[in-house]
Amino acid sequence: MKDLTIVGSVAFDDLEMPSGIFENVLGGAATYAAIASSLLASPRVVGVVGNDFGDEHLAMLKKRGIDTEGIERANGRTFRWRGRYSQDLASRETLDTQLNVFAEFKPKLPAKYTESNFVLLGNIHPALQLDVLAQIQKAGETTKKKPKLVAADTMNLWISTEPKLLGALIEKIDLLIINDEEARELAGMTNLARAAGEIRRKFSAHRKDSPLRLIVKKGEHGALLFDDAGPFFAPAYPLEEVRDPTGAGDSFAGGVLGYLAKMDDASPKALRRAIFHGSALGSFCVEDIGTKRLAAVSPADYRARLEAFVRFVDYGGDLWPSPVN
Amino acid sequence: MKDLTIVGSVAFDDLEMPSGIFENVLGGAATYAAIASSLLASPRVVGVVGNDFGDEHLAMLKKRGIDTEGIERANGRTFRWRGRYSQDLASRETLDTQLNVFAEFKPKLPAKYTESNFVLLGNIHPALQLDVLAQIQKAGETTKKKPKLVAADTMNLWISTEPKLLGALIEKIDLLIINDEEARELAGMTNLARAAGEIRRKFSAHRKDSPLRLIVKKGEHGALLFDDAGPFFAPAYPLEEVRDPTGAGDSFAGGVLGYLAKMDDASPKALRRAIFHGSALGSFCVEDIGTKRLAAVSPADYRARLEAFVRFVDYGGDLWPSPVN
């Protein structure tokens, strides 16, 4: 019931932070999303790793209840990314990207993975995201089952180089999770509220069911949801110590989908709450290098962070105590 | 009971916007704050204008219930500012500032102004802000009355050129309302949560009553409150049409103080709600050039905007429906 299929990169990152250089750090969108969502649901990961991927990493994931059957081991080296962050951690530059085994990756979903009620298509080439969707659809023809909600992330690279494939993907999913820059680029307009409206219109023309739902991540400035119930907002938490923003967006997406899977509910109300869970898990993620803090979150830590969020936005629920003069 | 004394600039602005050039637009921090707060409370404005300040502007303010007795008419021209906004309205440059009658301005509070329970010291030279405070304190020695809450705004210029005077002011007020850049500069650190803590500590050492409260404005990204009840956040509304950000921060401050004055309540709970009122009035402000939209807000408009804010942040109040697995 709480199954969540996650497709995306599993990687080793080299992180040049103001606080030091950290190499061979376990990372990748699927890794962050899986670890985050494992606090709420039962993730199933589809990805690829190389010969250099130690069994201890797979063991760590399994110990968290993460199904790693879909993580293929290929001949070669694991996907690697090297980046350097600015002093205030507000920006970063990519120094090196080595696709390695990811270059030839063709996702193959184990049969049970196609039956998850919730699916997160992490940021990979839209052709691969479409391929995963096709596998799920094909299996569904036999089982007469389809996911309650499919979400996808993407990036500027695919928006500019693969607009058609990406468009075909977005038309098929239920929830798009992108950041503010990507939303502006995808819509071709700077006003974020208008950009969100344009994206929802553009990719909902051929839909028979409800229009595309859109989450716009704004990093330290929180996240916006645009759906038929109107805009919704949840803030990021003002942390006094931020060590590494890598993977925060993926942890956020993992938290959102993890909560929906946990509740087995894709309603507008559940999605609003899910965004707080995404924000809470994103806030843990940035507190230490790589997945270190995220992987150490206890249920008590998690509950305390959610309670901090509740206080953070609690205005008492009564903005209009008496008529305006 | 709902009296609010506001000190600050009354000005004419020349605005070079992507949508056109607008000259001789009524502006100034006190003007925006007074018009915004007049929807909630009874503002009393202290400022100075020149011979070129038409009676129609004073008449407009009076018609809104704003006490203009404290607006002195001096020989010369009214304060003028000319600015140019970037295409996306996210940044602006000052093209010209003419202090004019403001250069020699010495605020003189009419006696009744010193008895207001709430005071907003808009962004002017900290020596003038201190002078206003001294007038209020002196009058209080006779009347045995003191304000329930004094708030002040400032700007980067005073943080860098008048740190001692500004420090002396901040030690005396109850609530500092500044933007994120100013908070970082005032604290000398980039992490906003830490900067807020540092500001509160630094200026609360000699206080006998409660520590300084701090609101950090983040423009389109909302506003943070730091007080003894813990951090609090209220978002800005995602408007599809933003025409002119000038005065949004002053309208926000006017809304915050206006709500506190209306409720005659300076409690942490009232302050949290007040920030939503500030955000609502800031959101109206940016919808048209100068004070145009703000001055046209009806009670029905206002209530509808507050209700939109309520929906915008409504997650259903139950983030923790069952134990984490």
Interface residues (C-beta under 8 A of the other chain):
Chain A: K2 L39 L40 A41 G65 Q87 D88 T190 N191 L192 A193 R194 A196 G197 K218 H221 G222 L224 A229 G230 P231 F232 F233 A234 P235 P238 L239 E240 E241 V242 K262 M263 K269 R272 R273 I275 F276 H277 P299 Y302 R303 L306 E307 A308 F309 V310 R311 F312 V313 D314 Y315 G316 G317 D318 L319 W320 P321 P323 V324 N325
Chain B: K2 L39 L40 A41 G65 Q87 D88 T190 N191 L192 A193 R194 A196 G197 K218 H221 G222 L224 A229 G230 P231 F232 F233 A234 P235 P238 L239 E240 E241 V242 K262 M263 K269 R272 R273 I275 F276 H277 P299 Y302 R303 L306 E307 A308 F309 V310 R311 F312 V313 D314 Y315 G316 G317 D318 L319 W320 P321 P323 V324 N325
